[in-house]
């Protein structure tokens, strides 16, 4: 051994991997990594690339928040079927993308003739301002959609649409509140603060 602490000894056969001796206790041999270790490494790298692409490029997975909101929407729907609809129920549904999307479809199909597709009001009142004839809180909107206002020409949508669609369209209407679309009908009713 030389005076240098870091030596390399190839042994008698030059084809053997070198042995590195650092001190009396520490010897490093140039052994190949086990295949199981390499396959684990390659698999981890492949999974990381796949996961990154799915998460950040195509959005293949829902976030925890989205999953939670959708689960809560199902629970609120079950409560609504029992007759327990509160302003909080509609507010929670108005924050759930799937409920809003479904509500928009129902709104365009059944409500746009009187309220316009953007909610700005036509024959019916403007739903995008802060003024509401029958109350602008979530529970009041739900009751108005469900029971209608026959004296004003608004039909009772509950029996025709069912609970799920009435909840969804009520949540969507709540999202329209205070958006003040251009060309909306003049305000009618009382100012309703909050969601």
Secondary structure in CASP SS format (residue, H / E / C, confidence):
PFRMAT SS
TARGET T0000
AUTHOR 0000-0000-0000
METHOD secondary structure of the structure
MODEL  1
X C 1.00
X C 1.00
X C 1.00
X C 1.00
X C 1.00
X C 1.00
X E 1.00
X E 1.00
X E 1.00
X C 1.00
X C 1.00
X C 1.00
X C 1.00
X C 1.00
X C 1.00
X C 1.00
X C 1.00
X C 1.00
X E 1.00
X E 1.00
X E 1.00
X C 1.00
X C 1.00
X C 1.00
X C 1.00
X C 1.00
X E 1.00
X E 1.00
X E 1.00
X C 1.00
X C 1.00
X C 1.00
X C 1.00
X C 1.00
X H 1.00
X H 1.00
X H 1.00
X H 1.00
X H 1.00
X H 1.00
X H 1.00
X H 1.00
X H 1.00
X H 1.00
X H 1.00
X H 1.00
X H 1.00
X H 1.00
X H 1.00
X H 1.00
X H 1.00
X H 1.00
X H 1.00
X H 1.00
X H 1.00
X H 1.00
X H 1.00
X C 1.00
X C 1.00
X C 1.00
X C 1.00
X C 1.00
X C 1.00
X H 1.00
X H 1.00
X H 1.00
X H 1.00
X H 1.00
X H 1.00
X H 1.00
X H 1.00
X H 1.00
X H 1.00
X H 1.00
X H 1.00
X H 1.00
X H 1.00
X H 1.00
X H 1.00
X H 1.00
X H 1.00
X C 1.00
X C 1.00
X C 1.00
X C 1.00
X C 1.00
X H 1.00
X H 1.00
X H 1.00
X H 1.00
X H 1.00
X H 1.00
X H 1.00
X C 1.00
X C 1.00
X C 1.00
X H 1.00
X H 1.00
X H 1.00
X H 1.00
X H 1.00
X H 1.00
X H 1.00
X H 1.00
X H 1.00
X H 1.00
X H 1.00
X H 1.00
X H 1.00
X H 1.00
X C 1.00
X H 1.00
X H 1.00
X H 1.00
X H 1.00
X C 1.00
X C 1.00
X C 1.00
X C 1.00
X C 1.00
X C 1.00
X C 1.00
X C 1.00
X C 1.00
X C 1.00
X C 1.00
X C 1.00
X C 1.00
X C 1.00
X C 1.00
X E 1.00
X E 1.00
X C 1.00
X C 1.00
X C 1.00
X C 1.00
X C 1.00
X H 1.00
X H 1.00
X H 1.00
X H 1.00
X H 1.00
X H 1.00
X H 1.00
X H 1.00
X H 1.00
X H 1.00
X C 1.00
X E 1.00
X H 1.00
X H 1.00
X H 1.00
X C 1.00
X E 1.00
X C 1.00
X C 1.00
X C 1.00
X H 1.00
X H 1.00
X H 1.00
X H 1.00
X C 1.00
X H 1.00
X H 1.00
X H 1.00
X H 1.00
X H 1.00
X H 1.00
X H 1.00
X H 1.00
X H 1.00
X H 1.00
X H 1.00
X H 1.00
X H 1.00
X H 1.00
X C 1.00
X C 1.00
X C 1.00
X C 1.00
X C 1.00
X C 1.00
X C 1.00
X C 1.00
X C 1.00
X C 1.00
X C 1.00
X C 1.00
X C 1.00
X E 1.00
X E 1.00
X C 1.00
X C 1.00
X C 1.00
X C 1.00
END
